[in-house]
Amino acid sequence: MIGAASIALTQVAFQAGALAASFPANLAADPVVAVALGALLLYEDVPFSPLTVVAYLLCLAAIVVGGVLLAADPAFDRDEARAAAA
């Protein structure tokens, strides 16, 4: 049931907009959902000391930044976009 809902939500996200917008969000959500499901369904022990929470947040930030960089269009020129908007 959860797997089917996950596939459906992923497909809706990919159809909602450009891949550059939906891919990083899906990429960042995967490990968060995996840890949550492991803790809730498999009763895995997830440490929550202040140092591990900081480490989790740094890793999540690295995943988001990496996903955004990978999904960015290399042909997109910011100067051209600013000129078109002006």
C-alpha positions as CSV (number, residue, x, y, z in Angstrom):
1,M,0.0,0.0,0.0
2,I,2.7,2.5,1.0
3,G,4.8,1.5,-2.1
4,A,1.9,2.2,-4.5
5,A,1.2,5.5,-2.9
6,S,4.8,6.4,-3.1
7,I,5.0,5.6,-6.8
8,A,1.8,7.6,-7.5
9,L,3.0,10.6,-5.6
10,T,6.4,10.5,-7.4
11,Q,4.7,10.4,-10.7
12,V,2.4,13.3,-9.8
13,A,5.4,15.3,-8.7
14,F,7.2,14.6,-12.0
15,Q,4.2,15.7,-14.0
16,A,3.5,18.9,-12.0
17,G,6.5,20.8,-13.3
18,A,10.0,20.7,-14.6
19,L,12.3,17.9,-13.6
20,A,14.7,20.5,-12.2
21,A,12.1,21.5,-9.7
22,S,10.7,18.0,-8.7
23,F,13.8,15.9,-8.7
24,P,15.7,17.5,-5.8
25,A,12.6,17.4,-3.6
26,N,12.2,13.7,-4.3
27,L,15.9,13.0,-3.9
28,A,15.9,14.7,-0.5
29,A,12.8,13.0,0.7
30,D,14.0,9.5,0.0
31,P,16.4,9.1,3.0
32,V,14.0,10.9,5.4
33,V,11.1,8.6,4.5
34,A,13.4,5.6,4.7
35,V,14.5,6.4,8.2
36,A,10.9,7.2,9.3
37,L,9.5,4.0,7.9
38,G,12.4,2.0,9.5
39,A,11.7,3.6,12.8
40,L,7.9,3.2,12.6
41,L,7.4,-0.1,10.9
42,L,10.6,-2.0,11.8
43,Y,11.2,-0.5,15.2
44,E,14.7,0.6,14.3
45,D,16.5,2.7,16.9
46,V,17.3,6.2,15.6
47,P,19.7,8.1,17.8
48,F,18.6,11.7,18.5
49,S,21.5,13.3,20.4
50,P,22.2,17.0,19.6
51,L,25.3,16.0,17.6
52,T,23.6,13.4,15.5
53,V,20.7,15.8,14.8
54,V,23.2,18.4,13.5
55,A,24.9,15.6,11.4
56,Y,21.5,14.6,10.0
57,L,20.7,18.2,9.0
58,L,24.1,18.7,7.4
59,C,23.7,15.5,5.4
60,L,20.2,16.5,4.3
61,A,21.5,19.9,3.2
62,A,24.2,18.2,1.2
63,I,21.6,16.0,-0.5
64,V,19.4,19.0,-1.4
65,V,22.4,21.1,-2.7
66,G,23.7,18.1,-4.7
67,G,20.3,17.4,-6.1
68,V,19.7,21.0,-7.1
69,L,23.2,21.1,-8.8
70,L,22.6,17.9,-10.7
71,A,19.1,18.9,-11.8
72,A,20.2,22.4,-12.9
73,D,20.3,23.1,-16.6
74,P,23.9,23.9,-17.6
75,A,22.6,25.9,-20.6
76,F,20.7,28.3,-18.4
77,D,22.4,31.6,-18.1
78,R,21.4,33.7,-15.1
79,D,22.4,37.0,-16.8
80,E,20.2,36.2,-19.8
81,A,17.3,35.4,-17.5
82,R,17.7,38.7,-15.6
83,A,17.9,40.6,-18.9
84,A,14.7,39.0,-20.1
85,A,12.9,39.8,-16.8
86,A,13.9,43.4,-16.9
